Amino acid sequence: MSEFAEYLPELFESMGQVRLRRMFGGHGVFLDGLMFGLVADDVLYLKTDDVNRPDYEQLDLAPFSYVKAGRAIKMSYYEAPALIYDDAEEAAIWAARAFEAARRGENRKC
């Protein structure tokens, strides 16, 4: 695991016990069993939905995507804004919004 990925539980410690799990060739970022972030190539992406996606789009942040059968597939995770790494309060705000998006997604599955 990279130093960057190892740092994330500390960055989000105000939320509770954040755990990382290897997946997708990177790591999933979990709280209370819900994945609210993912790390790929030392870039953090946070969960979005129709409620919080505009915050990311307003800052021109890119969605996580991968290529499958020659086609780019965009996922509902967007690159985290750089300001969260220097400001614990901002980190908590953005992570909480991502966690809420993950919860809304879980509620839709029920």
C-alpha positions as CSV (number, residue, x, y, z in Angstrom):
1,M,0.0,0.0,0.0
2,S,1.3,3.4,-0.9
3,E,2.1,6.1,1.7
4,F,-0.7,8.2,0.1
5,A,-3.3,5.4,0.7
6,E,-2.0,4.8,4.3
7,Y,-2.5,8.5,5.1
8,L,-6.2,8.5,4.3
9,P,-7.5,7.0,7.5
10,E,-5.7,9.7,9.4
11,L,-7.0,12.4,7.0
12,F,-10.6,11.2,7.7
13,E,-10.2,10.3,11.4
14,S,-12.9,12.7,12.5
15,M,-15.5,10.5,10.7
16,G,-14.6,7.4,12.7
17,Q,-12.7,4.3,11.8
18,V,-12.0,4.5,8.1
19,R,-10.6,1.4,6.5
20,L,-8.9,0.6,3.2
21,R,-9.6,-2.5,1.2
22,R,-7.7,-3.6,-1.9
23,M,-9.9,-3.6,-5.0
24,F,-10.0,-2.6,-8.6
25,G,-6.2,-2.5,-8.7
26,G,-6.3,0.2,-6.0
27,H,-8.1,0.6,-2.7
28,G,-11.6,1.2,-1.6
29,V,-12.1,3.7,1.2
30,F,-14.8,2.4,3.7
31,L,-16.7,3.7,6.7
32,D,-19.2,1.5,8.5
33,G,-19.1,-1.0,5.6
34,L,-19.9,1.6,2.9
35,M,-17.4,2.5,0.2
36,F,-17.3,6.3,0.0
37,G,-14.0,6.7,-1.8
38,L,-11.4,4.9,-4.0
39,V,-7.8,5.3,-4.6
40,A,-6.2,4.6,-8.0
41,D,-2.7,5.5,-8.9
42,D,-2.4,7.6,-5.7
43,V,-5.4,9.7,-6.6
44,L,-8.4,9.9,-4.3
45,Y,-11.9,9.8,-5.8
46,L,-15.0,10.4,-3.7
47,K,-18.5,9.0,-4.2
48,T,-20.9,11.3,-6.0
49,D,-24.6,11.3,-6.9
50,D,-27.0,13.9,-8.3
51,V,-26.9,15.8,-5.0
52,N,-23.1,16.4,-4.6
53,R,-21.8,15.9,-8.2
54,P,-22.3,19.6,-9.0
55,D,-19.7,20.5,-6.3
56,Y,-17.1,18.5,-8.2
57,E,-18.1,19.7,-11.6
58,Q,-18.0,23.3,-10.5
59,L,-14.3,22.8,-9.6
60,D,-13.7,21.0,-12.9
61,L,-12.7,17.8,-11.1
62,A,-12.6,14.6,-13.2
63,P,-14.6,11.4,-12.7
64,F,-12.8,8.1,-12.2
65,S,-12.9,6.2,-15.5
66,Y,-11.5,3.1,-16.9
67,V,-11.4,1.5,-20.4
68,K,-13.5,-1.6,-21.1
69,A,-13.8,-3.1,-24.6
70,G,-12.2,0.0,-26.0
71,R,-14.8,2.3,-24.3
72,A,-14.2,4.7,-21.4
73,I,-16.5,3.9,-18.5
74,K,-17.1,6.7,-16.0
75,M,-17.9,5.8,-12.5
76,S,-19.8,7.8,-9.8
77,Y,-16.5,8.8,-8.1
78,Y,-14.8,12.1,-8.7
79,E,-11.3,13.3,-7.9
80,A,-11.1,14.9,-4.5
81,P,-10.3,18.6,-4.4
82,A,-6.7,19.3,-3.5
83,L,-7.7,21.6,-0.6
84,I,-8.8,18.7,1.6
85,Y,-5.1,17.6,2.1
86,D,-4.2,20.9,3.8
87,D,-7.4,21.5,5.8
88,A,-8.9,18.8,8.1
89,E,-12.3,20.6,8.3
90,E,-12.6,20.6,4.5
91,A,-11.5,17.0,4.4
92,A,-14.3,16.1,6.9
93,I,-16.9,18.1,4.9
94,W,-16.1,16.5,1.5
95,A,-15.8,13.0,3.0
96,A,-19.1,13.4,4.8
97,R,-20.8,14.4,1.6
98,A,-19.3,11.4,-0.2
99,F,-20.4,9.1,2.6
100,E,-23.9,10.5,2.4
101,A,-23.9,9.8,-1.4
102,A,-22.9,6.2,-0.6
103,R,-25.7,5.9,1.9
104,R,-28.3,7.3,-0.5
105,G,-27.1,4.8,-3.1
106,E,-27.5,2.0,-0.6
107,N,-31.0,3.2,0.3
108,R,-32.0,3.1,-3.4
109,K,-31.0,-0.6,-3.5
110,C,-33.4,-1.6,-0.8
